[in-house]
Structure formats: C-alpha cells, structure tokens
C-alpha cells in the first residue's frame, strides 16, 4: 500500500512518484467538490487534513516535546491525508475558511522607508456556549495559513530565509486573558523583528514556531481546555520580511497577495454540537453584512 504522506524530505523519496499521483487525484476530486475555492485553500485543506498514524507516532517517546517531532516531519511530513476530513465537518468538529488578500509592505510617510503595511484581524465566530459547556474537557485547535510566494530571482538569496520568498505571512492567536487592544499591542511591539512577533505562546502549540514558520504553508495545533478556547477568539494574519519589502520595488506599487486561513476545532469523542452553533453565528454574520451593504 502506498501512503500519501505529505512530505518533501529526502528520507521519503521511495514511492514518491506514485504517492504524488494519488495526492494529485485527491486534490482534483476536492477541487471538483468545491470549484470556487482558491488554489491556496485547496492546498491548505488537503495538507491540513493529514494526520500521523499510530504506527508513525510510535517513533515518539511517551512525553514528546517539539524537538521529537522532527524525525516524523522528515519521514512522513504531516502524515496521511483524510479526504473525509478535508471535505466536511462533523457535529463535534468544524472548519472555518477565510479567503482574503493582504498588502504586506508599504512605504512610511514619515521616514520614506519600507514598513510592514497591513495586519488582518479576525474575530472568530466561536461556539462559545458549547465550549463553555465542555468546561475543563480538552479540545484541539488546528490553524493553517496558505499562500503562494514568488522566489527571489537573485542566486545569492537561495537558502536565505527572509530574502528568498517574495513575502512571508504569520498567524497569531490571542491568549485566554487578552483582549483585542492588548493582543494588537503585543503584536505591534515586536512587529519589526526579522521574524515578526515572537512566539511567547509556543508552549501551547504542538509543533512550535521553528516548524510552523517554514515555507509558505504554516500549520500548527494546540490542545487546551474548552473554556479557555472560548476566550481565544481573535486570530491575526501579519507579514514579516520578504524580498518584496524593498523601497525600490515598492516605489513601483504596493503588491497584494492572496492567502487562505483554515481554522479547525475538534472535540473528538465528546458529545457536543460545535458545528450547529457556529452555523447559526455565521448565518447571522452574513445577514448583518447584507443589511449594511444595502
């Protein structure tokens, strides 16, 4: 049996051609089911659906830390894709999808220098009542950020983390005790660091920033108490340095890029109706937007 492991490592080249064909078939079927989705979204949904099997996870020690996941990523990538998970949500699991654009870089009116131009903030329509009802039970949040980058044509930029990609995007989640103003202030204070805001909440994320901030497809997950997740309802997408952040290039125009943000909550075997509550909230949000537009 050929497993469609999502990986690009040299450790997993055996069977790669056949696995690639199977993955291409799956992606084609997924796109046929949802033809209006962007390529960024289809890629994100498919890869984010992957999980490590029990046999794969057998390589992990009993008390695994972030460093222990490196061999799994090298051998299996994100694991075996699950088309059922990619296609739909169950009553005790849900997937929220955002397709949007961002203008990552601009020119400062005060200094004339290049700056990080735009941050996108999303108040998430969390199933607050359902999560509160679960109390101290654990739920898993999985976030995927997908965009396509243009490689730097300069040979000298190959292998240089912040000079190879045209732009780099990151996501941040607010803390359980952090309101919107505090959350934005925390991001802004560290926004000009080469890698953007530091991951002060790394201990809650399973893979961590060293793994998550590689490439143009960022995936991470955390498991926490449902009551805490009910208060973590703000998600930000922001840029960090890329080769498009050049004063000379920006003088010719401010390029915008597309991205897909995919947010999943999974209560596993717990008896809850996460999907139903979010569906009502989203329908109310859409209705309110329609009224404003009229």
C-alpha positions in Angstrom: 0.0 0.0 0.0 1.3 3.5 -0.9 0.6 6.0 1.8 0.0 9.6 0.6 2.3 11.1 3.2 2.6 14.9 2.9 6.4 15.4 2.8 9.3 16.7 0.8 12.1 15.1 2.8 14.9 13.1 1.2 14.1 10.4 3.8 10.8 9.6 2.0 11.7 9.6 -1.7 10.8 5.9 -2.1 7.4 5.7 -3.7 7.2 9.5 -4.1 6.1 9.4 -7.7 3.2 7.0 -7.1 2.2 8.9 -3.9 2.3 12.2 -5.9 -0.1 10.8 -8.4 -2.5 9.7 -5.7 -2.3 13.1 -4.0 -3.0 14.8 -7.3 -6.1 12.6 -7.7 -7.3 13.6 -4.3 -6.7 17.3 -4.8 -8.5 17.1 -8.2 -11.5 15.5 -6.5 -11.5 18.0 -3.7 -11.4 20.9 -6.1 -14.2 19.3 -8.1 -16.3 19.2 -5.0 -15.6 22.9 -4.3 -14.7 24.5 -7.6 -15.0 28.1 -6.3 -12.2 27.6 -3.8 -8.8 29.2 -4.4 -5.8 27.0 -5.1 -4.3 28.3 -1.8 -7.4 27.0 0.0 -7.5 23.6 -1.7 -3.8 23.0 -0.9 -4.4 24.1 2.7 -7.4 21.9 3.2 -5.7 18.8 1.8 -2.5 19.1 3.7 -4.2 20.2 6.9 -6.4 17.0 6.8 -3.3 14.8 7.2 -2.5 13.1 10.5 0.2 10.7 11.6 -1.0 7.2 12.0 -0.4 5.2 15.2 2.5 3.4 13.5 4.1 6.7 12.6 3.6 8.1 16.1 5.3 5.0 17.6 8.6 6.8 16.9 7.7 9.4 19.5 8.6 9.0 23.2 5.9 8.9 25.8 6.5 12.6 26.8 7.2 14.2 23.4 8.4 17.7 23.0 8.7 19.8 19.9 12.2 18.5 19.0 10.9 14.9 19.0 8.6 15.7 16.0 11.5 16.5 13.7 12.1 12.9 12.5 8.3 12.5 11.9 8.2 15.5 9.7 11.3 14.3 7.8 9.9 10.9 7.2 6.2 11.5 6.9 5.6 15.2 6.5 2.2 16.0 8.1 1.1 12.3 7.7 -1.7 10.6 5.7 -4.4 12.9 4.2 -8.0 12.2 5.2 -10.4 13.2 2.3 -13.4 12.9 4.6 -11.9 15.4 7.0 -10.9 17.7 4.1 -14.4 17.7 2.6 -16.7 18.3 5.6 -17.2 18.9 9.3 -18.9 16.6 11.8 -21.2 17.8 14.6 -18.3 17.7 17.1 -15.8 19.2 14.7 -15.9 22.2 12.5 -13.8 24.0 9.9 -13.8 27.8 9.2 -12.3 29.0 6.0 -11.2 32.6 5.2 -10.1 33.6 1.7 -8.6 37.1 1.7 -5.9 39.4 0.3 -3.3 41.4 2.2 -0.8 44.2 1.1 2.2 43.1 3.2 4.6 46.0 2.7 4.4 49.8 2.2 6.4 53.0 2.4 6.3 55.1 5.5 5.0 58.6 5.0 7.2 59.8 7.9 10.6 58.2 7.1 10.2 57.1 3.5 11.5 53.7 4.4 9.8 50.3 3.9 7.4 49.1 6.5 5.1 46.2 7.3 1.9 47.7 5.9 -1.1 45.7 6.9 -2.4 43.3 9.5 -5.7 41.4 9.2 -7.6 40.6 12.4 -10.4 38.0 12.5 -12.9 37.8 15.4 -13.7 34.1 15.2 -17.4 33.1 15.5 -16.6 30.5 18.2 -19.3 28.2 19.5 -18.9 29.9 22.9 -21.8 28.3 24.7 -20.9 24.8 23.5 -17.2 25.3 24.5 -18.2 26.6 27.9 -20.5 23.6 28.5 -17.5 21.4 27.9 -15.6 23.2 30.8 -12.3 21.6 31.5 -12.5 19.0 28.8 -9.7 19.3 26.2 -10.4 20.3 22.6 -7.9 20.7 19.8 -7.5 23.8 17.6 -5.6 23.5 14.3 -4.7 26.5 12.2 -3.5 26.5 8.6 -2.2 29.6 6.7 -1.6 29.0 3.0 -0.3 31.4 0.3 1.9 31.2 -2.8 5.2 33.1 -2.9 7.4 34.3 -5.7 11.1 33.2 -5.4 13.8 35.8 -5.4 15.5 35.7 -8.8 18.8 36.5 -7.2 21.1 33.5 -6.9 22.6 34.9 -3.8 19.3 34.7 -2.0 18.9 31.0 -2.2 18.7 29.4 1.3 18.4 32.8 3.0 15.2 32.6 5.0 13.9 36.2 4.6 15.3 37.0 1.1 14.1 34.0 -0.9 10.3 34.4 -0.7 8.5 37.5 -2.0 6.6 37.8 1.2 6.2 35.9 4.4 3.0 35.7 6.4 2.4 34.5 10.0 -0.6 33.9 12.2 -1.1 34.7 15.9 -3.8 33.8 18.4 -4.8 35.8 21.4 -4.4 34.4 24.9 -7.3 33.5 27.1 -6.8 36.6 29.3 -6.0 39.0 26.4 -8.5 41.5 24.9 -8.2 42.9 21.4 -6.3 46.0 22.4 -3.7 44.0 24.4 -3.4 41.5 21.6 -2.7 44.1 18.9 -0.3 45.9 21.2 1.7 42.7 21.8 2.0 42.1 18.0 2.9 45.7 17.2 5.6 45.8 19.8 7.5 43.1 18.1 6.4 43.6 14.5 9.8 45.0 13.3 11.8 42.0 14.4 13.1 39.9 11.4 10.8 37.1 12.2 7.9 39.2 13.4 6.3 38.8 16.8 8.0 36.1 18.9 6.0 33.1 19.8 5.5 33.6 23.5 2.8 31.0 23.5 5.0 28.4 21.9 4.5 26.0 24.9 0.8 25.7 23.9 1.5 24.9 20.3 2.4 21.3 19.4 4.8 22.0 16.6 6.2 25.4 17.6 7.4 28.4 15.6 10.6 26.7 14.3 8.5 24.2 12.4 5.5 26.4 11.7 7.4 29.3 10.2 9.0 27.3 7.3 7.9 27.8 3.7 4.5 29.2 2.6 2.2 26.7 4.3 2.0 27.1 8.0 0.2 24.5 10.2 0.1 24.1 13.9 -2.3 22.9 16.6 -2.8 23.2 20.3 -4.9 21.3 22.8 -6.4 23.3 25.7 -9.4 23.4 28.0 -12.6 24.2 26.1 -13.4 27.0 28.4 -10.1 28.7 27.6 -10.5 28.3 23.9 -13.9 30.0 24.2 -12.0 33.2 25.1 -9.3 32.8 22.5 -11.4 34.1 19.6 -9.0 36.6 17.9 -6.7 35.5 15.1 -4.3 37.8 13.3 -2.5 37.4 10.0 0.5 39.7 9.5 3.6 40.0 7.3 7.3 39.5 8.2 10.2 40.3 6.0 10.3 39.2 2.4 12.2 40.4 -0.7 9.2 42.4 -1.8 9.9 44.7 1.2 12.2 46.8 -0.9 11.9 50.6 -1.1 12.9 50.5 -4.8 10.3 47.8 -5.6 7.5 49.4 -3.5 8.0 52.7 -5.3 6.6 51.0 -8.4 3.4 49.9 -6.5 2.3 48.0 -3.4 1.7 44.4 -4.3 -1.2 42.5 -2.7 -1.2 38.7 -2.2 -3.9 36.1 -1.6 -4.0 33.8 1.3 -6.3 31.2 2.8 -6.8 30.8 6.5 -8.3 27.5 7.7 -9.3 27.0 11.4 -10.4 23.7 12.8 -11.8 22.8 16.2 -12.1 19.1 17.1 -13.8 17.9 20.3 -13.0 14.3 19.2 -15.4 11.9 21.0 -17.0 14.5 23.3 -20.8 14.9 22.9 -21.3 18.4 21.7 -22.8 20.4 18.8 -19.9 22.8 17.8 -20.9 22.9 14.2 -24.5 23.7 14.8 -23.8 26.8 17.0 -21.2 28.2 14.6 -23.5 27.7 11.6 -26.1 29.9 13.3 -23.5 32.5 14.2 -22.1 32.6 10.6 -25.6 33.0 9.1 -26.3 35.9 11.5 -23.0 37.5 10.5 -23.8 37.1 6.8 -27.2 38.6 7.3 -25.8 41.6 9.2 -23.3 42.2 6.4 -26.1 42.1 3.8 -28.1 44.7 5.7 -25.0 47.0 5.9 -24.4 46.7 2.2 -28.0 47.5 1.4 
